[in-house]
Amino acid sequence: MRKVIGIGETVLDIIFKDNQPIGAVPGGSVFNGVISLGRAGVDATFISEAGNDRVGRRITGFLRENGVNADNVSIYPDSKSPISLAFLDEANNAEYIFYKDHPHDQLDFAYPDVAEGDVVMFGSFYAVNPVIRPQVVAFLEYARSRGAILYYDVNFRETHRTDLIRVTPNILENLELADIVRGSTEDFGVMFRKTDPDAIYRSEVSFYCRNFICTQGSGPVAVRGEGGFAKDYPVEPTDTVSTIGAGDNFNAGLVYGMLRHGITRADIARGLSQAQWDSMVGCAQLFAADCCRSIGNSIDPAFGAAMKAAMAGE
């Protein structure tokens, strides 16, 4: 059975509406997607770090409750687990404030087993942070050498604009390692000062990675791929409770679609057909839409059970 291995930050999201807290949910960019994959019956493992505190114990417990292997989450006794405050606006989009106290960032972990056809999901500032970059890139190179598919969500936000010059070499290295790259127009506006998907792909991404997905909020999903593939997918309107985790769950759905429809690294290298892209993007949009219907950061467990049954039935 093919596996998914996520590597990224952990955080407890405290969610506010009208300046009052309405929920507290374990989260993190890759974390949210991996939780959804666990709920959908995918064999998933998460690599990260947390403090030896109540929040850290909640995060590792939450992983295991949702079927995700948490053995590679390092617990540091002298660190406090990160917290974020997410303030929802009238359109239920979130503005964040992050609180992090990791004086001893080190990311010491034993590599999980990686086999050909497995998928590694990575992204956000965690994937370019100079403090832990040596450990992250060493694992990515190892996974690639083992035949894994590398899926990179750049997820680079305004809060890290001042770090951009310092981490640009790491971003470019990630683009080169990746088999598929996804980002939002918001991310690319910060990174490259461009928001047109074709301009971003042509001038910034295609030299490093030929398979590119650009999400545009409620606008169409632009896909550009190996062999000149180009298609824009409209986004169906949905009743949104919170957009927290929408992009993370788009990633999870795309990876779920990749596994469900048997898409391999060789397929990606040759160039995916329209039918293959259609099936993956369709799953991605279903996962993202379901996530937006609640204040949770991941798909609903009942939706996950339906996706698990669909995977088993094919």
N, C-alpha and C positions, 0 to 999 in steps of 0.2 A: 504494500500500500504506500502510495506517495505521501510525503509529509510536507508540512509547512513549518518553517522556522522563522520567527520574528525576532528582531533585535532592535531595542529602542528604550525610551524612558518610561518610568512609571510615575504616576501622580494621582492624587485624590482631587477630583474636580468637585468643588462646592458651587452649586448652580443657583443664581439669583434671578428673580423676576420682580420688577418694581422694587428693587433694593431689599428684597426679603429672600432668605434662602428657601429653596423649594426641593432641594435634593443634594445628595453627596454620592458620587459614583467613582469607583476606581477607573483610571483612564491613562491616556498617553497615546500618541498618534498610532504607532504600530500595534500597541497593546489593544486598542479598541477593535482593530481589524482581526487580530488573532482570537479575541474573545468570540467574535461573530463566527469565525471559522470553527472554533471548538463547539459552538452551539449547533453548527450545521453538520457536525459529525466528522470533521476533518481531523486527522492526526496532526496536532499542532504542539509546538514547543516555543517557549518565550525565553529570550536571553536579556537580562537587565540587572538592575541593582535596586536595593531599597534599604531603608534604615531598620534597625531592630526596635521597632516601636509599634504602637497599635495600628497605625496606618499601614506600615510595611506588612504586618501580619494579615491585615484585611486584604491587601493587594495579592499576596501569594495565595491566600485562601480563595479569593475570587477567581483566580486563574484555575485552580484545581476544581472548584465547583462547576466550572464551565467546560471541563474536559481538556484543559490545556496543561501540559507538563511544565511545572514551575521549578524543576530541579536546577536550572541554570540561572535562577535569579539569585545574585549574591547579596547577602545580608551583612551590612556593616554596622557594628555595635555603636560606633561613635558618630553616626550620621542620623539626621532626621529625614524622614521620607518627605518628598516634595508635595506641596499643596498648590492648587490653582483656584482662583476665584473667577467664575465665568458669569458675566452679566448679560442676560438676554435683553435685546432691544424689542421694539414694537414688531419687527419682522421675525423675531426669535433667532436672530443671528447673535453670536456671542463676542463680547470683548473680554479679554483675559488680563488678569494680574497673576504673576507667578511668584511663589515663595520657595526658594531652594536653599538647603544648607547641607552641602556635601563637601566637607573640607578635605576629604580623602578620596576623591574620585579616582578609581583605579580599574574597575571592570575586570576583575580576575574571575575567569570562568573556565571550566573544562568544556571542550567542544562537544556538542551533541553529535550523534551519528548523522552524517549527511550522505545521501545516496543519489545516484543519477536520477534526474527527473523530479527531485524534491524542489521546493520553491523557498527562497529566502526573501523575506520582506524587510526592507530597511528604509530609513528616511528621517526627515525632520532635522533639527539642529544636532540631535544625537549622532547622526551619521557623519557629521563634519566637525564636531567638537574637537579642537586640537588636543585637549587633555586626555581623551580616550581614543584618539584617532589610530594610534598604532595597533591597539587591540581589535578595533572594529575592522580596519582594512585587512589585517592578517586573517580574520575569520572569513571575510568576504572572498579573499583570494583563495583560501582553503576550500570554501564551498564551491567556488567556480571550478577549481581543479577537480572536484569530485563529480562534476556534471550537473550541478544544481542550476536552476533558473533564478536569476537575480532580478527582483522587481523593486525599483527605486521610486519612492514618492518624495520629491524634493521638499515640499512643505516648508518653504523658507519664508518667514513672516517679517513684517515691518519691525518687530521688536529686535531683530538681529541685523538690521541694516548696517549698524556701525561695525559689525564683525565681518562684513562681506569681503573686504579686501583680504583679510587674514585667512579666510576659509575658502576662497575661490579655487585654489589648487585642489582642495579636497572635493569640492563639488564636481569639478571637471573629471577627477579620477573616478568618482562614483558614476558619472554619466558613461564613462568608458567601460566600467565593470558591468554595468547593467545590461540586461537583455530587453527590458521594457522600462521606459521612464514615464512617470506621470507627474503633472503639476497643474496648478490652477493659474489663471491669468493674474491673480493676486500675487502668487509666488514669483512668476516670471517678471512681473512689473517691478518687484523689489530687486530681483537678481540681475536682470538684463535691461530694465527700462523699456521693455516691449510687452505688448498684450495681444498682438495679432498672432494666432497659432502658427500660420504659415511662415511668418517672419521669424518667430522663435525657432521653429524646427529647422528652417533653411540656414539661418546664420549662427545659431547657438548650440543645437542639439544633434543634428543629423550626422555631423562629422564623427561624433563619439558613439551615438546609439541611433539605429535606424527605426526603432519602434517607439512611437511617441504618442502620448495621450494628454490633451489639454482640456481640463474642465473649466467651465465659465459660469458657475453658479446656476441660475435658471436658464442660461443660454445653452446652445448645443455643445455636445462633447465632440471635440475634434480629434480624430485618429489619423495619424500618418505613419505608414509602415514600410517595411522592406519591399522592394519591387515597385515602388511608386504608389502603393495603396493610399487612398485618401477618401475619408467619409466623415460627414458630420451627423451626429445622432441627436435628434431633438430630445429634450427633457420633458417628461410628462408633469403637469402641475400636480402637487400633492398638498394635503393639509399638514402644515409643518408645526410641530410643537417645539422643536429645537433643531438647529442645524449642526450642533456639536457632534462630531464624528461622522458627518455625511461623507466627506472625502475619504476618511479612513475606511468606511464601510463600502464605498465604491471600490477601493483597493481589494478588500476582502472578497467582494462579489466577483471581481475580475479573476482573482486567483481561484476561487471556487469554480467558476466557469471553465478555467483552464484545466482543472483536475477532472471535473465532471465530464468534459468533452474530450479528454485524452490528448490535450495539446502538449507537445513535447518541446524540448529545447531545439531539436533538429527542425521541427515545424517552424519555430520562430525564426531560426537562422535562414531557412529557405524563403520565408515570407508567408504570412498567414493569408488564407483565403478570406473573401468577404463573409462567407458563412461562419468561419471560425471567429472572426472579429465580432460579427453580429451576436453570436452565442455568448461570448465573453462579456461584451458591453451590456447586453441584455441582463445578464446576471448581476453585473456591477450596479446597474440602475435600480434593479429590484432591491438589492441590499441597502443602497443609499436611501431610497425612498422609505423603506421600512424603519430604518434608524431614525429618520426625521419625525416619525409619528409618536415618539415618546421622549422623555428627558434622559433616558439611558443613552450611553455612548455607543451602543452596539445593537445588532438586530434583536428583536423580541424572541424569547426562547421558543414560542410556538411557531413562529416563522422559521426559526432554525431547525426545529423538528421536521417541518414540511420539506425544507431543503435537504435534510439528511435522508428522508424517505425517498425524495426524488433522485438523489445520487445513488441510493441502493437499488432503486428500481430500474436503472438503465444498464 
